[in-house]
Each structure stands twice: as C-alpha cells, then as structure tokens.
Amino acid sequence: MIKSSSSELSNDVLEDFRQEAAEQFQRCEQLLIELDHCPDDKEKLRDLFRQVHTLKGNLGYIGLNALMPLPQAMEDVLDCLREARLNFDSLLGDILLVSLDHLKELIAQGLGGATARLDHPQLHALSQALRELAAAPASRQAEVRRSLLQQLDPNSHLPTPTARNDPQATELLKQHGIAMDPDLLFFIDLMLASEHRSHYWQGRGLRQLDLALAINQLGNTPEHPAQLAAAVCLHDLGMAFLPLDTLHKEARLNDEERQQMQSHPHLTYDLLKRMPCWDAAADIVRQHHEHADGSGYPDGLQERDIRPGALILNIVDTFDARTHERAHQTLSKRPLLRAILEINGLAGQQFSPHWVDVFNRTLQQLPALAHC
C-alpha cells in the first residue's frame, strides 16, 4: 500500500496540499470537458499541462513519490497533444478523466484514507499504458484508446462509431488518425446526401478526401487532418442548393449563373463559423477558390495569405473535375496524364507551385489515388 511520509509534515502543510490538490483536480476536469468542445485550444492544453505538472511536483513535496509516474505519463500524453502529435477527442478525454480519478483515490489512500481501486502493480501498468498511448502511431490511436478506456472502466460501453451511410469514409479518416466525433459524422452524412443532388457527384467526396489527406500528410501536415476533412466534406455543400438547371448546364454560364456558382462557399463558411472549433475548416472552405496569383475569388488573395488546406483543396477539386464528368464544362473528362499536366501547367497561377510538387509526389508514391 502506498503511504505518504506525512508524519514528518505539519497539519497546515497537509491541509494546504489537500486544498490545492482539490482545486487542481477540479480545474483539470473542467478543462477536459471544455476541450471536448474545443480540442485545438492551445491555451487550454497548456493550462491542463501546468495543472498536472504542478500536481506531480506537489506529490514529491509531501512524500508521495511512488505516485509520480502516473501524472508524468499524463504529461507525456498532454505534451503530444500540445505538439499536435496526438488529436484530442472525447475518448482521450475520458481516459484522462478516469486516470485523474484513480490518482485522486491514490492520494487519499496515501494520506490515510480509504483503499484505492488500483494497487501498485496496477498503477505501474496504467502509467505504462499511457506512455504507450502517447507513442502509438496515428493508425493505431483509435484502437489503443478504446482498449485503454475499456481496461480503466470495464463498464464503459463503446459502440464502434461509423457513418450511417458509408463506413469507408470513417475507415479512411481512421487511417489518418482522425477520431470520429458527432460533428464529423454529421459532415460525412451531409457530404453523402449532397452527392445525391447530381449524378455527376457520386463518389467524389471520398475520392477528394483520400487525396487531400494524403497530400496534407506528405506535405508535413500543415493543416489539422480533422479540419481539412471537414472542409473537404462540406466545401461544395452550397452548390447542392443551386438550381439543377445551373448545375447541369453544358453551355457556358451567363454572368448571373456564374455569380450564383461563385457564391457557394459562403453558405458552408457561415454555417461552420457558427459551430465551435471549426474555424480553420470554415476558412479553408471560403478560400478554396482563391488562386496563388491573386486571380481567384471571393477575396482575391495571393498564395501567402491562403491557408494550406485551401491550396490543397483547390488542386484536389480541380483534378477530380478534370478526371470525372463535370456538367457545366464542355471538356469534362480529361485523360489522367492530361489532367496532371494541366495542373502542373497552372502552377504559379491558379495553383501553389509548392503544393503542385507535393501533389505530384503523392501520385507517384500512391498511384492508386489517381485511378479512383
């Protein structure tokens, strides 16, 4: 049984520790709940790290050194979150909440309270599991998290999250380490529903999602994968509300129709800006028709002012349009090589030369993405 050397400390010191620890646990729990809604909030992650780090230091001060590996392992996980090597989701939040609960029990036991649920070997095992979680590759994160939470709390019921209409989408996101949450499931459903609006759109969302995430990954992941995935799912949602006559028109669009077509990013942008934590996705959607040379719309931005995700999505959207039927273009289905050459020929004009290079390398390394 883990005991503190509390006999060597004054009652005032122990009472101060108890009070401060209670405040730290409460603050940690509140931050984890808030992060569930804003997983990319760097300030909240920093605050959570500071709380756990201070709690760990105080354990050493009152002689509970045997408990320090647990908050240290939690720090390892939080450090990965701060450096964006891990993604925060509700599953990870639950793991950290249950870990804090065990630590709280162990501290109470160490100060002469009731026996904790974890003994010393189990404490060691939990600390080791958290360290392994921090080190797990993105492709195994969902599996490791579910397994760890099940071990921590066998009463947890963890139904496998899947998109209602296409489990391929969730499998693809899982491959890129993107954890499912209700918003992303909703975005996938909206993407799939919008594809029924036009027979030209069938399957394009999944194709674009696969290629965009691969380019982002090969380009050192400048965009958070979940934000990019949300933008890809929803970037053309506004087009589904255009008249079918406009969507399926084979002749050149008139000025009014072109203006309608170019207004489509605003709908999704406005919707996403009203939702917590999807600001990056909203900006990607708004900017995905901006051009590297400043000739795009809606704001005429140049490459340096355009989000990487928007630069990637512009290439992916155009490539998919060139290699699959697109109703409002008369030259609608280019051969693969011609489509790639066309993308490269517009580098420095419509497209970012850097991201065209990454696009080329992606198709070279993953040629299957060009033949979906």
Order of alpha helices (4+ residues) and beta strands (2+ residues): alpha-alpha-alpha-alpha-alpha-alpha-alpha-alpha-alpha-alpha-alpha-alpha-alpha-alpha-alpha-alpha-alpha
